[in-house]
């Protein structure tokens, strides 16, 4: 099987040494989409390393940035605007760009396929063109998705980077295009890119549009008496490869340091977990007694029954493996939603008493 990495222990040592020399004592990172779920966790992870200076790019000052750690310096730009993109990069002068910005929600991509394709393709393109125009030797870590694999077959599992891409939704198509643009500019202009395909990542502070957060929010609201003891669910039988977002952040850092330019890497646990198991583990951490009810509106038009990742290529190049147990991740998600729901209840009580 062809593998762009082809890493053995000797080569890993050599690659690690080369990047350590290149980024020896001080590294400046620009995280696009800093206001998003992964952006804040990645900023925290990099700053804890005591080597990185972290800049964040957000599209609008209306985004909530309260979750960001101190010392993150901000720039503002709409990445669909090439001039704003170029100005932001010139201001930040990053050695590494972690490109997280984009439209990340599969159902939204069906509602607005044109917007999803435009946002996810143009944002990456304008970054690449700005770096070429400014002649910057900047590494770009391009964040894709397992949705690029799309309509998989049983014989494809576990999914490797060589599995054919058959995207089954507009979001997946947009990320395939983004990845191919990155590869094209690597080949045509020697742009230093590393492409990642993270599988499903979960953790505290995630938007409730995603399954673990949606389930945890409902349980937390039921515990506080803000919702009837009924949880609405989609397809509980679907099995996904779940990884804690804090482990994902570490994978992004290691890929920036040690990944081979032009290569693509899966990021995931290598273990398939049913949505039903997530719900059972969340309920086991709660005293709430609930009824489970299927909501057809929560079902995807196309839902792949089983997705599991082979991340050996990333492990061989960086040594990365997930460290945080699923039970801890789910407890942290539930506790995060308990705090959010209590704040919601307190705000409601203050409003009603005014």
ROLUM-796025 format. One record per atom (N, C-alpha, C): z, y, x negated; residue in three letters. Coordinates in pm, whole numbers, padded with zeros to 5 digits, always signed. Atoms other than C-alpha are relative to their C-alpha. Layout:
ZYXALA ...
//
This chain:
+00000-00120-00085UNK +00000+00000+00000UNK +00000+00125-00088UNK +00004-00123+00078UNK -00097+00339-00138UNK +00122+00085+00030UNK -00120-00083-00016UNK +00207+00560-00196UNK -00012+00116-00097UNK +00017-00116+00084UNK +00173+00915-00324UNK +00114+00016-00099UNK -00115-00020+00086UNK +00518+00895-00473UNK -00003-00092-00121UNK +00003+00100+00107UNK +00503+00569-00675UNK +00114+00023-00100UNK -00113-00034+00088UNK +00850+00651-00807UNK +00073-00124-00045UNK -00097+00095+00051UNK +01045+00421-01031UNK +00116+00079-00058UNK -00119-00070+00047UNK +01380+00502-01190UNK -00034+00099-00110UNK +00037-00089+00109UNK +01218+00652-01499UNK -00067+00126+00052UNK +00072-00117-00050UNK +00988+00876-01302UNK +00092+00091+00079UNK -00095-00083-00074UNK +01267+00992-01070UNK +00078+00088-00096UNK -00075-00076+00100UNK +01465+01097-01378UNK -00084+00113-00055UNK +00087-00101+00058UNK +01166+01283-01521UNK -00028+00112+00099UNK +00027-00101-00102UNK +01081+01460-01193UNK +00123+00085+00023UNK -00123-00074-00022UNK +01445+01554-01134UNK +00025+00098-00114UNK -00023-00086+00115UNK +01468+01695-01487UNK -00093+00121+00005UNK +00095-00111+00000UNK +01154+01905-01445UNK +00040+00107+00099UNK -00039-00099-00098UNK +01278+02070-01128UNK +00135+00063-00033UNK -00125-00058+00043UNK +01626+02116-01269UNK -00025+00111-00101UNK +00034-00104+00097UNK +01471+02311-01557UNK -00064+00120+00070UNK +00070-00108-00069UNK +01253+02512-01321UNK +00097+00085+00080UNK -00095-00070-00084UNK +01544+02604-01094UNK +00141-00024-00055UNK -00120+00042+00070UNK +01830+02583-01340UNK +00129+00056+00057UNK -00130-00057-00035UNK +02101+02827-01232UNK -00002+00083+00127UNK +00006-00087-00118UNK +01975+03037-00942UNK -00130-00030+00073UNK +00118+00029-00080UNK +01738+02953-00659UNK +00005+00082+00128UNK +00007-00082-00121UNK +01623+03175-00376UNK -00086-00074+00103UNK +00070+00070-00108UNK +01526+03006-00050UNK -00021+00094+00117UNK +00028-00068-00126UNK +01364+03153+00258UNK -00013-00107+00107UNK +00004+00095-00112UNK +01430+02958+00579UNK -00064+00070+00119UNK +00059-00055-00121UNK +01187+03040+00857UNK +00063-00069+00121UNK -00070+00055-00116UNK +01330+02989+01204UNK +00148-00015-00026UNK -00141+00008+00038UNK +01678+03060+01067UNK +00091-00003+00121UNK -00083-00005-00120UNK +01806+03117+01421UNK +00007-00135+00072UNK +00007+00127-00071UNK +01724+02759+01523UNK +00111-00096-00037UNK -00102+00104+00017UNK +01934+02445+01534UNK +00012-00044-00145UNK -00005+00051+00137UNK +01841+02314+01190UNK +00020+00114-00100UNK -00007-00110+00094UNK +01814+02656+01025UNK +00141+00036-00041UNK -00138-00034+00033UNK +02184+02735+01047UNK +00067-00108-00083UNK -00060+00110+00077UNK +02287+02391+00922UNK -00057-00004-00142UNK +00060+00001+00133UNK +02040+02412+00634UNK +00056+00115-00085UNK -00058-00113+00074UNK +02170+02757+00536UNK +00141-00034-00049UNK -00135+00040+00040UNK +02528+02625+00533UNK -00003-00099-00116UNK +00009+00105+00102UNK +02425+02325+00325UNK -00042+00059-00135UNK +00046-00058+00125UNK +02238+02530+00066UNK +00107+00088-00064UNK -00103-00090+00053UNK +02514+02789+00029UNK +00118-00079-00057UNK -00110+00083+00051UNK +02772+02513-00020UNK -00033-00057-00137UNK +00043+00054+00128UNK +02568+02399-00322UNK +00025+00097-00115UNK -00038-00102+00099UNK +02663+02726-00503UNK -00111+00030-00101UNK +00114-00030+00087UNK +02316+02752-00658UNK -00100+00089+00074UNK +00104-00062-00079UNK +02112+02894-00375UNK +00040+00138+00051UNK -00006-00125-00076UNK +02060+03246-00250UNK -00088-00022+00122UNK +00070+00037-00123UNK +01957+03211+00113UNK -00044+00124+00076UNK +00058-00100-00090UNK +01727+03440+00306UNK -00046-00072+00126UNK +00044+00057-00126UNK +01646+03380+00669UNK -00103+00089+00067UNK +00103-00074-00073UNK +01339+03480+00865UNK +00012-00033+00148UNK -00005+00015-00146UNK +01369+03537+01239UNK -00106+00090+00061UNK +00108-00075-00062UNK +01105+03662+01477UNK +00050+00124+00071UNK -00049-00108-00084UNK +01324+03885+01691UNK +00147+00026-00027UNK -00141-00035+00013UNK +01651+04071+01659UNK +00080-00040+00124UNK -00069+00045-00122UNK +01729+03942+02009UNK +00056-00140-00014UNK -00053+00134+00020UNK +01796+03593+01873UNK +00147+00008-00040UNK -00140+00009+00040UNK +02162+03499+01843UNK +00010-00058-00141UNK -00017+00044+00138UNK +02255+03471+01476UNK +00147-00015-00036UNK -00144+00007+00023UNK +02630+03440+01520UNK +00040-00127-00073UNK -00034+00128+00062UNK +02620+03080+01394UNK -00027-00001-00150UNK +00038+00001+00141UNK +02487+03179+01052UNK +00121+00027-00090UNK -00108-00028+00095UNK +02721+03168+00753UNK -00017+00137-00063UNK +00013-00128+00071UNK +02798+03488+00561UNK -00097-00014-00118UNK +00082-00010+00121UNK +02572+03598+00277UNK -00145-00041+00023UNK +00142+00021-00026UNK +02246+03503+00450UNK -00066+00136+00020UNK +00073-00126-00013UNK +02005+03793+00405UNK -00120-00022+00093UNK +00098+00019-00106UNK +01764+03846+00693UNK -00122+00087-00019UNK +00124-00076-00015UNK +01403+03951+00724UNK -00056-00034+00138UNK +00051+00016-00136UNK +01217+03993+01051UNK -00151-00002-00003UNK +00146+00008-00004UNK +00862+03885+01119UNK -00042-00097+00109UNK +00069+00094-00087UNK +00638+03725+01376UNK -00102-00071-00087UNK +00086+00073+00091UNK +00471+03452+01174UNK -00142-00017+00054UNK +00136-00001-00052UNK +00171+03466+01407UNK -00075+00128-00038UNK +00060-00123+00050UNK +00108+03811+01257UNK -00011-00010-00152UNK +00015+00021+00144UNK -00038+03775+00906UNK +00061+00111-00085UNK -00056-00110+00078UNK +00071+04122+00789UNK +00152-00006-00004UNK -00145+00012-00003UNK +00431+04077+00902UNK +00046-00117-00087UNK -00034+00117+00082UNK +00437+03734+00737UNK -00006+00035-00148UNK +00016-00036+00141UNK +00308+03870+00406UNK +00110+00096-00044UNK -00104-00096+00035UNK +00557+04158+00411UNK +00135-00069-00016UNK -00128+00071+00008UNK +00851+03925+00476UNK +00010-00082-00128UNK +00000+00080+00122UNK +00754+03695+00189UNK +00010+00090-00123UNK -00009-00093+00112UNK +00703+03991-00045UNK +00141+00055-00015UNK -00137-00053+00005UNK +01048+04121+00047UNK +00098-00106-00051UNK -00096+00105+00038UNK +01230+03789+00007UNK -00028-00057-00138UNK +00040+00055+00129UNK +01036+03670-00301UNK +00065-00137-00027UNK -00068+00130+00012UNK +01146+03308-00250UNK -00064-00091-00103UNK +00050+00110+00082UNK +01114+03022-00494UNK -00033-00122+00086UNK +00023+00109-00093UNK +01130+02779-00202UNK -00002+00057+00142UNK +00001-00031-00142UNK +01030+02828+00161UNK +00021-00130+00076UNK -00020+00110-00094UNK +01171+02586+00416UNK -00060+00047+00133UNK +00069-00049-00120UNK +00928+02627+00705UNK +00043-00081+00121UNK -00055+00065-00119UNK +01125+02535+01017UNK -00049+00065+00129UNK +00033-00075-00121UNK +00989+02796+01259UNK -00112-00070+00078UNK +00105+00055-00085UNK +00778+02689+01553UNK +00053-00033+00138UNK -00036+00047-00135UNK +00778+02558+01907UNK +00031-00148-00010UNK -00038+00137+00034UNK +00976+02231+01881UNK +00018-00095+00118UNK -00042+00076-00118UNK +01004+02102+02238UNK -00121-00067+00065UNK +00116+00075-00051UNK +00770+01826+02362UNK -00035+00039+00144UNK +00038-00039-00137UNK +00791+01905+02739UNK -00062+00139+00007UNK +00058-00135+00001UNK +00723+02273+02664UNK -00144-00003-00050UNK +00137+00008+00051UNK +00411+02169+02473UNK -00098-00045+00107UNK +00086+00035-00112UNK +00273+02012+02790UNK -00016+00117+00096UNK +00008-00117-00088UNK +00356+02325+02991UNK -00085+00109-00061UNK +00075-00105+00067UNK +00203+02555+02730UNK -00063-00055-00128UNK +00062+00058+00119UNK -00025+02359+02497UNK -00064+00104-00091UNK +00066-00103+00082UNK -00217+02667+02383UNK +00103+00075-00083UNK -00104-00071+00073UNK +00101+02852+02290UNK +00061-00083-00111UNK -00056+00090+00102UNK +00238+02549+02104UNK -00095-00015-00118UNK +00098+00016+00107UNK -00082+02496+01907UNK -00013+00128-00082UNK +00015-00128+00069UNK -00117+02865+01825UNK +00120+00029-00089UNK -00122-00031+00075UNK +00245+02911+01717UNK +00015-00089-00122UNK -00030+00093+00108UNK +00277+02599+01506UNK -00108-00004-00108UNK +00106+00000+00101UNK -00061+02622+01334UNK -00008+00133-00074UNK +00019-00130+00065UNK -00084+02996+01270UNK +00118+00039-00087UNK -00116-00037+00081UNK +00271+03034+01142UNK -00011-00061-00139UNK +00018+00065+00130UNK +00204+02782+00865UNK -00117+00061-00076UNK +00119-00055+00066UNK -00144+02917+00791UNK +00030+00136-00063UNK -00026-00134+00052UNK -00017+03273+00747UNK +00094-00003-00120UNK -00085+00018+00119UNK +00254+03157+00506UNK -00086-00040-00119UNK +00085+00048+00110UNK -00003+02970+00296UNK -00089+00112-00054UNK +00091-00106+00042UNK -00245+03263+00291UNK +00074+00111-00073UNK -00079-00104+00067UNK +00029+03510+00196UNK +00036-00043-00142UNK -00035+00048+00133UNK +00140+03294-00096UNK -00121+00001-00093UNK +00122-00001+00082UNK -00217+03258-00219UNK -00038+00143-00037UNK +00037-00139+00024UNK -00288+03630-00183UNK +00094+00067-00100UNK -00099-00060+00089UNK +00036+03725-00364UNK +00016-00077-00131UNK -00003+00082+00120UNK -00017+03454-00628UNK +00143-00042-00036UNK -00139+00042+00021UNK +00335+03322-00584UNK +00006-00151-00026UNK -00021+00141+00031UNK +00439+02994-00739UNK +00121-00050+00081UNK -00108+00033-00093UNK +00652+02909-00435UNK -00021-00139+00057UNK +00007+00132-00065UNK +00729+02559-00315UNK +00025+00018+00149UNK -00015-00005-00145UNK +00685+02520+00062UNK +00034-00140+00051UNK -00038+00125-00065UNK +00874+02244+00239UNK -00041+00012+00146UNK +00060-00011-00133UNK +00669+02194+00556UNK +00061-00107+00089UNK -00073+00092-00086UNK +00870+02038+00836UNK -00089-00044+00116UNK +00076+00058-00110UNK +00668+01810+01061UNK +00091-00074+00096UNK -00075+00074-00101UNK +00789+01545+01304UNK -00053-00143+00008UNK +00048+00136-00028UNK +00774+01176+01386UNK -00097-00003+00117UNK +00095-00006-00111UNK +00576+01287+01694UNK -00145+00000-00051UNK +00134+00011+00055UNK +00278+01298+01459UNK -00054-00142+00011UNK +00044+00139-00011UNK +00269+00916+01478UNK -00041-00034+00143UNK +00041+00008-00139UNK +00256+00931+01857UNK -00001-00140+00058UNK +00014+00126-00072UNK +00123+00622+02036UNK -00002-00116-00100UNK -00011+00103+00103UNK +00250+00352+01805UNK -00005-00140+00062UNK +00003+00140-00041UNK +00213-00026+01825UNK +00118-00073-00063UNK -00113+00077+00051UNK +00479-00289+01769UNK -00020-00038-00146UNK +00026+00042+00138UNK +00308-00399+01449UNK +00010+00117-00099UNK -00016-00115+00088UNK +00341-00041+01313UNK +00144+00017-00050UNK -00141-00025+00027UNK +00722-00063+01304UNK +00052-00083-00116UNK -00041-00141-00001UNK +00908+00052+01109UNK -00110+00088-00056UNK +00109-00089+00032UNK +00685+00353+01065UNK +00007+00048-00145UNK +00011-00055+00135UNK +00576+00435+00711UNK -00093+00121+00003UNK +00087-00117+00009UNK +00389+00742+00594UNK -00147-00037+00008UNK +00140+00045-00007UNK +00070+00533+00595UNK -00040-00047+00140UNK +00032+00037-00137UNK +00092+00453+00967UNK -00102+00099+00056UNK +00098-00093-00058UNK -00213+00598+01151UNK +00067+00099+00095UNK -00052-00105-00086UNK -00144+00925+01332UNK -00076-00001+00133UNK +00061+00001-00135UNK -00207+00902+01708UNK +00087+00087+00091UNK -00093-00085-00076UNK -00020+01205+01852UNK -00025-00010+00150UNK +00010+00023-00144UNK +00055+01164+02221UNK +00043+00121+00082UNK -00034-00123-00071UNK +00150+01522+02308UNK -00049+00118-00083UNK +00051-00117+00074UNK +00034+01874+02213UNK +00089+00041-00116UNK -00090-00031+00112UNK +00343+01927+01997UNK -00034-00084-00122UNK +00037+00087+00110UNK +00253+01625+01786UNK -00133+00040-00062UNK +00130-00045+00051UNK -00106+01748+01757UNK +00018+00124-00087UNK -00020-00125+00075UNK +00014+02090+01641UNK +00061-00028-00136UNK -00064+00031+00127UNK +00228+01932+01370UNK -00092-00078-00093UNK +00102+00064+00083UNK -00054+01707+01249UNK -00089+00107-00063UNK +00085-00108+00051UNK -00270+02019+01216UNK +00073+00079-00108UNK -00078-00074+00100UNK +00009+02201+01030UNK +00006-00078-00132UNK -00010+00083+00119UNK +00051+01911+00789UNK -00134-00008-00074UNK +00132+00007+00063UNK -00323+01884+00727UNK -00038+00132-00065UNK +00022-00130+00064UNK -00343+02258+00658UNK +00074+00007-00133UNK -00079+00000+00123UNK -00065+02217+00402UNK -00069-00084-00108UNK +00069+00087+00097UNK -00248+01928+00236UNK -00129+00064-00048UNK +00127-00063+00037UNK -00578+02115+00244UNK +00021+00111-00103UNK -00022-00110+00095UNK -00435+02423+00069UNK +00063-00050-00130UNK -00045+00062+00125UNK -00260+02198-00181UNK -00121-00046-00082UNK +00117+00052+00069UNK -00595+02038-00264UNK -00097+00112-00042UNK +00101-00102+00027UNK -00809+02352-00246UNK +00051+00115-00086UNK -00055-00116+00070UNK -00571+02614-00391UNK +00124-00035-00084UNK -00115+00046+00080UNK -00305+02404-00571UNK +00132+00054+00052UNK -00126-00046-00060UNK -00039+02529-00329UNK +00105-00111-00014UNK -00107+00097+00024UNK +00294+02359-00403UNK +00071-00029+00133UNK -00057+00035-00131UNK +00380+02190-00073UNK +00058-00141-00004UNK -00055+00133-00027UNK +00600+01899+00025UNK +00011-00011+00151UNK +00003+00016-00146UNK +00552+01766+00377UNK +00102-00106+00042UNK -00101+00093-00050UNK +00833+01600+00571UNK -00026-00032+00146UNK +00008+00041-00140UNK +00827+01402+00894UNK +00138-00050+00043UNK -00132+00043-00045UNK +01185+01400+01022UNK -00008-00068+00136UNK -00014+00065-00131UNK +01271+01162+01303UNK +00112+00072+00076UNK -00089-00074-00089UNK +01511+01257+01582UNK +00131+00036-00069UNK -00126-00042+00060UNK +01800+01463+01449UNK +00085+00072+00104UNK -00094-00048-00099UNK +02108+01554+01646UNK +00125+00052-00071UNK -00123-00052+00058UNK +02436+01737+01590UNK +00051+00118+00079UNK -00055-00116-00070UNK +02655+02027+01696UNK -00094+00119-00006UNK +00076-00125-00017UNK +02491+02351+01813UNK -00144-00024+00045UNK +00137+00025-00046UNK +02174+02179+01937UNK -00020+00050+00142UNK +00035-00048-00133UNK +01997+02319+02241UNK +00010-00113+00102UNK -00022+00100-00105UNK +02074+02140+02567UNK -00130-00060+00053UNK +00127+00061-00040UNK +01702+02068+02618UNK -00017-00137-00065UNK +00013+00126+00072UNK +01750+01776+02377UNK +00107-00098+00049UNK -00070+00098-00080UNK +01898+01451+02498UNK +00150-00010-00028UNK -00143+00017+00028UNK +02231+01414+02315UNK +00078+00124+00042UNK -00066-00124-00041UNK +02318+01779+02376UNK +00008+00010+00152UNK +00000-00005-00146UNK +02219+01753+02742UNK +00107-00090+00059UNK -00102+00093-00048UNK +02442+01449+02794UNK +00140+00053-00029UNK -00132-00049+00038UNK +02735+01601+02605UNK +00041+00121+00083UNK -00032-00117-00080UNK +02714+01927+02796UNK +00045-00041+00141UNK -00039+00044-00134UNK +02727+01747+03130UNK +00139-00062+00000UNK -00133+00061+00009UNK +03030+01544+03021UNK +00107+00108-00017UNK -00097-00107+00022UNK +03209+01857+02896UNK +00022+00082+00126UNK -00015-00076-00125UNK +03141+02040+03222UNK +00076-00080+00105UNK -00074+00085-00093UNK +03267+01744+03424UNK +00149+00001-00036UNK -00139-00002+00044UNK +03587+01740+03215UNK +00072+00127+00044UNK -00060-00129-00036UNK +03646+02108+03298UNK -00010+00030+00149UNK +00012-00022-00143UNK +03572+02065+03668UNK -00109+00097+00039UNK +00109-00093-00028UNK +03260+02279+03647UNK -00124-00069+00055UNK +00115+00078-00048UNK +03026+02000+03757UNK +00054-00123+00070UNK -00036+00124-00068UNK +03049+01714+04000UNK -00013-00117-00098UNK +00003+00112+00095UNK +03110+01377+03825UNK -00129-00083+00011UNK +00132+00060-00009UNK +02739+01301+03815UNK -00081+00045-00121UNK +00084-00031+00114UNK +02516+01282+03508UNK -00143-00041+00031UNK +00141+00028-00023UNK +02141+01309+03550UNK -00066-00035-00133UNK +00058+00052+00123UNK +01936+01117+03296UNK -00148-00026+00017UNK +00139+00043+00003UNK +01580+01038+03196UNK -00005-00148-00035UNK +00021+00140+00037UNK +01466+00714+03034UNK +00109-00045-00097UNK -00110+00046+00084UNK +01783+00547+02903UNK -00040-00117-00090UNK +00042+00115+00079UNK +01590+00252+02765UNK -00074+00034-00129UNK +00073-00041+00121UNK +01396+00451+02505UNK +00091-00010-00122UNK -00076+00014+00125UNK +01509+00371+02149UNK -00060+00092-00105UNK +00043-00098+00098UNK +01496+00638+01882UNK +00079-00014-00129UNK -00063+00000+00132UNK +01583+00682+01516UNK +00077+00131-00015UNK -00083-00119-00001UNK +01877+00927+01520UNK +00067+00021-00136UNK -00067-00037+00124UNK +02009+01110+01213UNK +00074+00131+00023UNK -00078-00123-00012UNK +02279+01375+01187UNK -00075+00115-00068UNK +00071-00116+00052UNK +02133+01722+01132UNK +00052+00040-00138UNK -00055-00036+00132UNK +02366+01771+00833UNK -00055-00092-00109UNK +00071+00088+00093UNK +02213+01467+00665UNK -00145+00043-00017UNK +00137-00050+00006UNK +01870+01604+00751UNK -00009+00121-00093UNK -00001-00118+00087UNK +01960+01934+00580UNK +00004-00041-00147UNK -00007+00049+00138UNK +02050+01742+00265UNK -00134-00058-00044UNK +00132+00054+00033UNK +01716+01560+00279UNK -00098+00112-00032UNK +00090-00112+00025UNK +01533+01893+00297UNK +00026+00060-00138UNK -00034-00055+00131UNK +01721+02024-00007UNK -00052-00091-00112UNK +00042+00093+00104UNK +01652+01711-00211UNK -00152-00008-00011UNK +00147+00000+00004UNK +01285+01711-00113UNK -00053+00124-00069UNK +00041-00123+00067UNK +01257+02072-00228UNK +00015-00013-00151UNK -00028+00013+00142UNK +01404+01978-00565UNK -00085-00108-00067UNK +00054+00117+00068UNK +01245+01640-00631UNK -00127-00057+00062UNK +00119+00054-00063UNK +00958+01581-00391UNK -00125+00027-00081UNK +00127-00016+00072UNK +00610+01534-00533UNK -00092+00093+00077UNK +00086-00098-00065UNK +00377+01822-00460UNK -00117-00070+00068UNK +00107+00058-00080UNK +00130+01730-00186UNK +00039-00124+00078UNK -00039+00126-00064UNK +00322+01420-00078UNK +00062+00024+00137UNK -00064-00004-00131UNK +00454+01341+00268UNK +00108-00106+00004UNK -00115+00090-00002UNK +00791+01178+00336UNK +00059-00008+00141UNK -00081+00019-00120UNK +00957+01029+00641UNK +00146+00031-00030UNK -00144-00024+00012UNK +01318+01133+00702UNK +00066-00061+00123UNK -00066+00064-00112UNK +01529+00904+00918UNK +00095-00109-00045UNK -00107+00095+00030UNK +01801+00644+00938UNK -00049-00142-00020UNK +00047+00137+00005UNK +01589+00331+00971UNK +00066-00089+00103UNK -00070+00077-00102UNK +01790+00226+01276UNK -00036+00056+00137UNK +00036-00042-00135UNK +01679+00237+01641UNK +00121-00011+00092UNK -00113-00005-00092UNK +01941+00338+01899UNK -00052+00040+00137UNK +00042-00032-00136UNK +01885+00336+02276UNK +00074+00123+00050UNK -00065-00116-00063UNK +01956+00655+02472UNK +00123-00046+00078UNK -00114+00055-00073UNK +02184+00438+02684UNK +00123-00015-00090UNK -00112+00013+00094UNK +02397+00369+02375UNK +00062+00135-00031UNK -00055-00135+00020UNK +02432+00743+02308UNK +00091+00038+00114UNK -00081-00035-00117UNK +02556+00793+02662UNK +00129-00079+00004UNK -00121+00083-00002UNK +02800+00503+02639UNK +00101+00046-00104UNK -00091-00046+00105UNK +02945+00631+02311UNK +00062+00135+00036UNK -00054-00129-00043UNK +02982+00983+02451UNK +00104-00019+00110UNK -00096+00025-00108UNK +03154+00850+02764UNK +00126-00067-00052UNK -00117+00066+00059UNK +03384+00634+02550UNK +00094+00102-00065UNK -00081-00105+00062UNK +03505+00956+02382UNK +00057+00096+00104UNK -00046-00087-00108UNK +03588+01109+02723UNK +00076-00081+00103UNK -00072+00065-00110UNK +03825+01028+03007UNK -00070+00017+00133UNK +00072-00029-00124UNK +03570+01144+03264UNK -00056-00128+00062UNK +00062+00108-00077UNK +03463+00896+03533UNK -00122+00058+00070UNK +00122-00063-00047UNK +03101+00961+03620UNK -00094-00101+00063UNK +00112+00076-00054UNK +02806+00837+03820UNK -00125+00038-00079UNK +00125-00024+00075UNK +02473+00801+03637UNK -00116-00005+00099UNK +00112-00005-00095UNK +02161+00903+03829UNK -00128+00037-00074UNK +00130-00027+00061UNK +01796+00891+03720UNK -00064+00123+00063UNK +00072-00119-00046UNK +01612+01224+03743UNK -00144-00010-00050UNK +00139+00015+00044UNK +01232+01176+03740UNK -00053+00120-00077UNK +00046-00120+00070UNK +01187+01535+03618UNK +00034-00003-00149UNK -00038+00011+00141UNK +01354+01434+03290UNK -00082-00105-00075UNK +00086+00101+00063UNK +01093+01165+03222UNK -00121+00068-00064UNK +00119-00052+00066UNK +00814+01240+02973UNK -00126-00062+00061UNK +00127+00059-00046UNK +00449+01193+03078UNK -00037-00125-00079UNK +00020+00117+00086UNK +00417+00954+02782UNK +00127-00017-00081UNK -00126+00023+00070UNK +00735+00800+02643UNK -00011-00130-00079UNK +00011+00117+00086UNK +00716+00562+02346UNK +00131-00078+00007UNK -00125+00074-00023UNK +00968+00279+02406UNK +00088-00018-00124UNK -00077+00029+00121UNK +01072+00219+02044UNK -00059+00076-00117UNK +00041-00073+00119UNK +01059+00444+01738UNK +00105-00023-00107UNK -00093+00019+00111UNK +01214+00355+01403UNK -00074+00030-00130UNK +00058-00060+00120UNK +01156+00499+01058UNK +00021-00088-00123UNK -00017+00052+00135UNK +01096+00362+00711UNK +00000+00120-00094UNK -00012-00117+00087UNK +01224+00633+00472UNK +00014-00039-00147UNK -00016+00048+00138UNK +01203+00428+00152UNK -00064+00096-00101UNK +00068-00088+00096UNK +00958+00670-00011UNK +00091+00117-00038UNK -00091-00110+00029UNK +01207+00957+00020UNK +00119-00047-00083UNK -00113+00054+00076UNK +01493+00739-00104UNK -00039-00024-00146UNK +00041+00031+00137UNK +01297+00627-00410UNK -00023+00126-00082UNK +00024-00123+00073UNK +01211+00987-00502UNK +00124+00086-00016UNK -00112-00094+00000UNK +01541+01159-00424UNK +00137-00067+00003UNK -00128+00066-00018UNK +01812+00899-00365UNK +00065+00030+00134UNK -00060-00040-00128UNK +01864+01037-00013UNK +00022-00119+00092UNK -00033+00092-00109UNK +02037+00823+00249UNK +00093+00073+00096UNK -00095-00059-00094UNK +02218+00924+00570UNK +00143-00043-00033UNK -00140+00027+00033UNK +02595+00947+00523UNK +00093+00007+00121UNK -00090-00028-00111UNK +02739+01051+00860UNK -00019-00104+00110UNK +00013+00102-00104UNK +02813+00772+01113UNK -00037+00061+00135UNK +00043-00048-00131UNK +02660+00804+01460UNK +00118+00039+00086UNK -00116-00031-00083UNK +03003+00796+01625UNK +00059+00137-00035UNK -00050-00131+00041UNK +03116+01097+01421UNK -00092+00111+00050UNK +00097-00099-00048UNK +02797+01284+01505UNK +00020+00028+00148UNK -00014-00018-00144UNK +02844+01225+01877UNK +00133+00065+00036UNK -00129-00067-00024UNK +03211+01323+01867UNK -00010+00148-00032UNK +00016-00140+00037UNK +03116+01645+01690UNK -00084+00074+00104UNK +00083-00062-00105UNK +02847+01715+01952UNK +00083+00025+00125UNK -00081-00015-00121UNK +03088+01656+02238UNK +00106+00108-00018UNK -00101-00103+00024UNK +03361+01871+02082UNK -00062+00140-00004UNK +00071-00127+00000UNK +03108+02147+02023UNK -00026+00047+00142UNK +00025-00039-00140UNK +03012+02141+02391UNK +00129+00027+00076UNK -00128-00033-00063UNK +03377+02134+02496UNK +00040+00144-00028UNK -00031-00139+00033UNK +03428+02461+02311UNK -00091+00096+00073UNK +00095-00088-00069UNK +03114+02612+02459UNK +00032+00009+00149UNK -00029+00002-00143UNK +03208+02506+02811UNK +00129+00075+00030UNK -00124-00076-00020UNK +03562+02643+02774UNK -00025+00149-00009UNK +00036-00142+00008UNK +03416+02974+02663UNK -00071+00045+00126UNK +00071-00031-00124UNK +03185+02965+02964UNK +00098+00016+00116UNK -00097-00006-00109UNK +03478+02895+03196UNK +00088+00124-00013UNK -00085-00117+00021UNK +03693+03169+03040UNK -00074+00127+00039UNK +00080-00116-00035UNK +03410+03420+03075UNK -00016+00013+00150UNK +00015+00000-00145UNK +03357+03318+03437UNK +00128+00045+00069UNK -00128-00037-00060UNK +03727+03353+03517UNK +00028+00148-00017UNK -00020-00144+00024UNK +03742+03699+03358UNK -00089+00082+00092UNK +00094-00070-00086UNK +03434+03807+03552UNK +00046-00001+00145UNK -00042+00013-00139UNK +03570+03676+03882UNK +00128+00079+00031UNK -00125-00071-00023UNK +03906+03846+03833UNK -00015+00151-00014UNK +00022-00145+00020UNK +03751+04184+03751UNK -00027+00071+00133UNK 
//
